Amino acid sequence: MHALTAAIGAEHAAAGPSAVEIEVNGTRVVCDRGGVLWLPESGALVVSDLHLEKGAAHARRGILLPPYDTAATLARLGEAITRFNPRLVVSLGDSFHDSVGSQHLPGLYREALRALQRGRDWAWIEGNHDPDKPVGLEGAWCSELHLETLVLRHEPRPGAADGEISGHLHPAARVVRRGKAVRRPCFASDGRRLLMPAFGSTTGGLELRHPALRGLFDRSELIAHLLGRDRIYSISFNRMNG
């Protein structure tokens, strides 16, 4: 039995969907097991924290990591774009791991990104890792983007932020059931705002109880939509048991 299924329980696994539709500030959004958010009315696909060229960024600092993160991330992004065929793709900040990542992007990856952009609109949201517009790539560059009743930005703002879709914090949920525990990236939403999981292949995560997430959600309404291997698992915050 898969670890996540074992931890959460077979009763949740039996009918587990590969995506779940919820409302955020009155707008329908679809949380997909691939870690992308689909806005059916706008035809927009949202992805956060690609952290492209993370391995190369570390190599420039003398830290050697396997150099396959960009290829793996772009392959998964291509699969999502093929499935949804969006009118617009929004990359929700930290698209590149550092400010020179796009400038030094190898030609093979640059052409792969350009192919994904072809025939659709593309918006790059400013991130803390990549504060400047990507070099040599198409697409609009902005600090935030408004769609329907939503505002898309990289970093969540403290306090009331109805309709906010953000990334940056790489949320993860830890679920304990019958002595088994599992930790997975997740979408997190209380219906007022939504926090995106990191999409990059070598990104870590912060658990929902981490102090950095304190005050962002009404925890009595907070639901984590965990990314399983084949499906989404939706678990309320108060049922996670640590």
C-alpha positions in Angstrom: 0.0 0.0 0.0 1.3 3.5 -0.8 2.5 5.4 2.2 0.1 8.2 1.8 -2.9 5.8 1.4 -1.8 3.9 4.5 -1.5 7.0 6.6 -4.8 8.6 5.6 -6.8 5.5 5.4 -8.4 3.3 2.7 -11.8 5.0 3.1 -10.2 8.2 1.6 -8.2 6.4 -1.1 -11.1 4.5 -2.6 -12.7 7.4 -4.4 -9.7 9.8 -4.3 -9.8 12.2 -7.3 -6.8 13.3 -9.4 -8.0 16.9 -8.9 -10.4 18.7 -6.6 -12.5 21.7 -7.4 -12.9 24.3 -4.6 -13.9 28.0 -4.3 -11.5 30.7 -3.3 -13.3 34.1 -2.7 -16.1 32.9 -4.9 -14.0 31.8 -7.9 -13.9 28.2 -9.0 -10.4 26.7 -9.0 -9.1 23.2 -9.5 -6.2 21.8 -7.4 -4.5 19.2 -9.6 -2.3 16.4 -8.2 0.5 17.6 -10.5 0.8 20.7 -8.3 -0.8 23.1 -10.8 -3.9 25.2 -10.2 -6.5 25.5 -13.0 -9.0 28.4 -13.4 -11.6 27.0 -15.8 -13.5 30.3 -16.4 -10.3 32.2 -17.2 -8.6 29.3 -19.0 -5.5 30.0 -16.8 -3.0 27.5 -15.4 -1.1 28.7 -12.4 2.2 27.2 -11.2 4.5 28.4 -8.5 8.1 28.2 -7.4 9.6 26.4 -10.4 13.1 27.3 -9.2 14.6 26.5 -12.6 18.4 26.2 -12.7 18.6 25.6 -9.0 21.4 23.0 -9.5 23.3 25.5 -11.7 22.9 28.3 -9.1 24.3 26.0 -6.4 27.2 25.0 -8.7 28.1 28.6 -9.1 28.6 28.7 -5.3 30.6 25.5 -5.3 27.8 23.3 -4.1 27.3 20.4 -6.5 23.9 18.9 -7.0 22.6 16.6 -9.8 22.1 18.9 -12.8 18.8 17.5 -13.9 16.3 19.7 -12.0 15.4 22.0 -14.9 14.8 19.2 -17.3 12.6 17.3 -14.8 10.6 20.5 -13.9 10.1 21.5 -17.6 9.0 18.0 -18.5 6.3 18.0 -15.7 5.2 21.5 -16.7 4.9 20.4 -20.3 2.7 17.5 -19.3 0.4 19.9 -17.4 0.2 22.3 -20.3 -0.7 19.4 -22.7 -3.5 18.2 -20.4 -5.1 21.6 -19.8 -4.2 23.5 -23.0 -4.4 26.9 -21.1 -5.0 30.2 -22.7 -2.8 31.8 -20.1 0.0 30.4 -17.9 1.0 32.2 -14.8 4.3 31.5 -13.2 3.8 32.7 -9.6 7.3 33.9 -8.8 10.7 32.2 -8.1 10.5 30.9 -11.6 14.3 30.9 -11.6 16.4 30.1 -8.5 18.5 33.2 -8.8 18.6 36.5 -10.6 21.0 35.3 -13.4 19.3 31.9 -13.9 17.4 32.9 -17.0 20.4 34.7 -18.5 22.5 31.5 -18.2 19.7 29.1 -19.2 21.1 26.5 -21.6 19.8 26.8 -25.1 18.1 23.4 -25.0 16.0 24.5 -22.0 15.3 27.9 -23.4 13.9 26.4 -26.6 11.8 24.0 -24.5 10.3 27.0 -22.6 9.7 28.9 -25.7 7.8 25.9 -27.2 5.6 25.8 -24.1 4.9 29.5 -24.4 4.0 29.4 -28.1 0.3 30.1 -28.9 -0.7 31.3 -25.4 -0.3 34.2 -23.1 2.3 33.9 -20.3 2.8 36.0 -17.2 5.8 36.0 -15.0 5.2 37.2 -11.4 8.1 38.8 -9.6 9.6 36.6 -6.9 12.2 37.1 -4.2 14.7 34.8 -5.9 14.1 36.4 -9.4 13.3 40.1 -9.0 13.8 40.9 -12.6 12.2 39.9 -15.9 13.5 36.7 -17.4 16.1 37.3 -20.1 15.3 36.1 -23.6 11.8 34.8 -22.9 8.4 36.0 -23.9 5.7 37.0 -21.4 4.4 39.8 -19.3 6.2 40.7 -16.1 4.3 42.0 -13.1 4.3 42.1 -9.3 0.8 40.8 -9.1 -2.0 39.8 -11.5 -5.8 40.1 -11.0 -8.1 37.4 -12.4 -11.8 37.1 -11.6 -12.1 37.6 -7.8 -8.4 36.6 -7.3 -5.1 38.4 -6.9 -2.1 36.3 -7.8 1.2 37.3 -6.2 4.4 35.5 -5.0 4.5 36.2 -1.3 1.3 36.0 0.9 0.5 39.2 2.8 -0.3 39.0 6.5 -3.8 39.8 7.6 -6.9 39.9 5.5 -6.2 39.1 1.8 -9.4 37.8 0.3 -8.8 36.1 -3.0 -5.1 35.8 -2.7 -3.3 33.1 -4.5 0.4 32.9 -3.5 3.4 30.7 -3.3 6.8 31.3 -1.7 6.3 29.2 1.5 6.2 25.8 -0.2 3.4 24.4 2.1 3.5 20.8 3.2 1.1 18.8 5.4 2.0 16.0 7.8 -0.8 13.5 8.5 -0.7 10.8 11.2 -3.1 7.9 11.2 -2.9 4.6 13.1 0.7 5.2 14.0 1.8 6.0 10.4 2.9 9.4 9.3 3.5 10.9 5.9 4.5 14.4 4.8 3.5 15.7 1.4 3.4 19.0 -0.5 -0.1 20.5 -0.6 -2.4 23.2 -1.6 -3.7 25.0 1.5 -6.9 27.0 1.5 -9.6 28.2 3.9 -11.8 29.4 1.1 -10.6 33.0 1.5 -7.0 32.5 0.2 -4.9 29.7 -1.2 -1.3 28.8 -0.9 0.3 26.9 -3.7 2.8 24.0 -3.4 6.2 24.5 -4.9 6.4 22.9 -8.4 10.2 22.7 -8.7 11.7 19.2 -8.7 14.2 19.9 -5.9 12.2 22.2 -3.6 11.6 21.6 0.1 8.5 22.6 2.1 7.2 24.1 5.3 4.6 22.3 7.4 1.3 24.1 7.9 2.1 24.5 11.6 5.3 26.4 10.9 5.4 29.9 12.4 5.8 31.5 8.9 2.3 30.4 8.1 0.7 31.6 11.4 -2.2 34.0 10.9 -2.6 33.3 7.2 -5.6 31.0 7.5 -8.7 30.5 9.6 -7.5 27.1 10.9 -11.1 26.0 11.6 -11.8 26.2 7.9 -8.3 25.2 6.6 -8.1 22.2 4.3 -4.8 20.8 2.9 -5.1 19.1 -0.5 -2.1 16.8 -0.4 -0.3 15.8 -3.6 -0.3 12.0 -3.9 1.3 9.8 -6.5 -2.0 9.3 -8.4 -4.6 11.6 -6.6 -5.3 14.5 -4.3 -6.1 13.8 -0.7 -8.1 16.5 1.0 -7.7 16.6 4.8 -8.9 19.3 7.2 -6.2 20.9 9.4 -7.9 19.8 12.6 -7.7 16.1 11.6 -3.9 16.0 10.9 -3.0 15.0 14.5 0.4 16.7 14.6 
